[in-house]
Amino acid sequence: MDENIGLKRFTTAKFLNFALGFLGLQFAWQMRIILSAPVTESLGASPFIYGLIWLAGPFTGMVVQPLIGAISDNTKSRFGRRRPYLFMGALISALALWAFPNSDIIAGFLGHVFRFPIPIWLGLFVAAIMIWVIDACINIAQGPYRALVPDVVPKEQHAVANSYISLAIGLGSVIAAGTAPFLQYVFHYQMSIQSQFIMAALAFLLAMTWTCLTIQEKDSRDFNTNDNSELPKGSFMNDLKEFFLLSPQVGRICLMQFFTWIGMMCMMIFFTSYSIHTVFHIPDLSSMSPDLIEKFSALQVKATNYSSICFAIFNLICFLIAIPIGVLAEKFGNKKVHIIALLSMVVAYLGMGFFDNPTIVAVFMALSGIGWASVCALPFAMLSKFIIPGTEGSVMGIFNIFIAGPQVVVCTLVSWIIKKCVFETPMGINYHWEYTFFIGAICLLLAALTTSMIQEKK
């Protein structure tokens, strides 16, 4: 039975409404990307420790998304297959987003309640736990959300649907990243880090709640997967085996994602630290005394605002070309458009590796937004053509392994390389954060070469 039978074509208004929840999700993800480095560094995290904390994302992605995807495929409730996971993921994540920037306060409260001396590492430990919770809950919502595309959108509109998700990712990121700098430069009001995380928590919860209330998902009690002999059955390992048996091209799409996301995470994980320590030349703060850290506090705020502006520019470009990317992909094919977009990001990364002028770096961040718009949409559009109806959650969850897995490489190997590439400055030690862009450029080039070998399904 083809679950696409009877699905009505989406209008522009329906696409915009469908993508709204992802806009809120991106608020949470963007605050996590931009501001986790200043929070954890102030609690004593070195580059390598920061990388290890970032392992929360890939590990929860590799475990949570496939698991929740498979469970949601078989969920039977009057609320649908996907909506319960969208709402609960947003709710728990919102609580953790509030707690994360208050980790030192929570650590102090725990010491007071249980009457024990507060070790210096406890605040960082609480922050690490909150990051794990945030990432796990984002993954709980994200996998089923991606699975909604083949669930409710006609197959011929999948590329456009994923482009609208890309649009929501871009717009959500622009608003999330740009709010604090906008208030500072226009109204001379500096939002605290705590306030920015509260903003993200509310945006995620409210937007996802709206999506859950308005999306026209079929009552999952109407699905009867037991009578479909095409559907993979059994354990996760069987699902994984069936996933790769879909087509030899699926393996190539996964390899493309693997290289792509090493490159993407080289920028996403380390760009704020690169802005603080390379563009603004602030020495490493993790080993400094509180008095010395205070001397750099104003410049650190300026550097963090600059990072937010760059992420806003990066995502604004993603927002502006998200729909044109989908239209071009329908006309010329996903593969050709995606290769060009990846190569544009390679050029941008090399530029950021060689130059540290704030204006030039911002221009290269804008250029890399072209690649980001494609990464958010076209790989999923390529994969969706091979999905067996009724297995959307499992397939998207397994596919996420090739997004999450590369992050392990970046969080461990790349952060270790940065830790080893230390140099002395008159004010203290610093690290060659720009090396991450050279590593990322190589991986994105490999992703483009792999994409050229994919034979798309018509």
Steps between C-alpha positions, in 0.01 A plus 500: 500500500640839399445747783540790251166414342244769578750763613404846376757735350627760743442868437750768600298576812498133603875473443564807717278367777663157474850649542418724799591239762844459346547876534453464875724194512773701332479765774604234749773360276639844414534607864669167568749563217580865567504527877606162638870586456497820714295326772720192525829689459405727792449182704852377414460296178812476280458449121525122541256490794263720302524254212422210732193684632387544138495120472150532644374590153637208301441233763140602559454538125632151425292338774192717553398582142508144365326370813231768507459477123434127518268540800306781331450284189311254721330746734123470494311786661229747416768772513684344205833326459732801522331773703549349849877502445502852358326642806684306772837570341425873495367506857796325665750687285348833605562415866861403429557818296400703804726298731818490287623861542414478871714190556725668757194617697350149486832354620503743791141413585580128501795560732278699736215246503719194548752684721822408323794715387450604139783361282630738235391265221137460612365797300664366184361154573146640534547695176613184320189313622273781380664496156440126478134551592459785248657298219306184583167687499577689179568163341175358644312775313716527190489141372119466504474851353708400198288184473188716471609605148439159336207446740290799396657655188455351149821340372544744211511789751760350738787720371289813542382389847857450613586840352231658716657327801830649385328837480372459857848398617644812339235741629497350850877523519503860375252610765664298777853615415412857409275603788772574758729695261198691363392610848857597585570708188157659464378540860833463688354216703710188541299182551656269756588148398229376737240717325601370160457140613157579647403656165607180325308281744176692448540510121560124479210407724245742352584433135498123543172516690348695210621239252356219710164677514475584130675224306259267321660170598302184439372319810775243545249240614399485132843367403534126482863420430449129565333443165776661294758244404729772365566650841810399691421326825693409809792649685694816435777295336244360255380855432861603438551209260180583312604864486815421301312250283272779377752581225878515449451875461388528861850407615645777284251751639604397852870535416426846360328591827791365703755730331254790486433499871863478602537822302183657639583426862854636466331836455197463726685370805799731485392822326419690820836401651666595170331841516602560861857375482607540134299794364505702826830355628378428853728245671363177643286572806454150639817511711480866603405631840160672537673841525678454167184366335319814613753717312395331175126488573402804290705384202362148537144636485594692185654187347197288591267756344719494189469121486123532530495753215704266280265211575206730422656590163579135432141399569351803324658382177364152573155653550513709182604220266327204667202507263707581187723202589192274497375646171842462336524143629166414341620645168865384484507214754598484864852377429621782275365774723641337814852467353512871413373593846763283673780650290389850596540401863850361432604842367347671805682274745836558332437873522429484872807286553732752334343830614397624845369845407146529648346639180661241273402217734137621499499500118629143491238396756237639262645294215494185712126555557441384141639159588302492822169555316577200281624280787174562687285382210645310206658194668162426662326550166742253335447243774121533515466354150628165628281477812245217529167646623448436869872502590558876484587542868744209504671612179538862610625386839762270348599771250566729794785267604693640204439850631571421865791262445726760334453724802686241709800550271481877541438490876794270564762508223456861383473641854812300594686650202402850614609421855843401365533808276570747780707817486603770745374859495601792727174452692503119521465189285276470195410230246493482121123481468524583127638151433146366533405673173780333305387160630139587419583614147673169422199302625248713307703448184484124558123534551467676163701226329283232661184683390621486139493117520135479613247386242173664595175308488261657253 
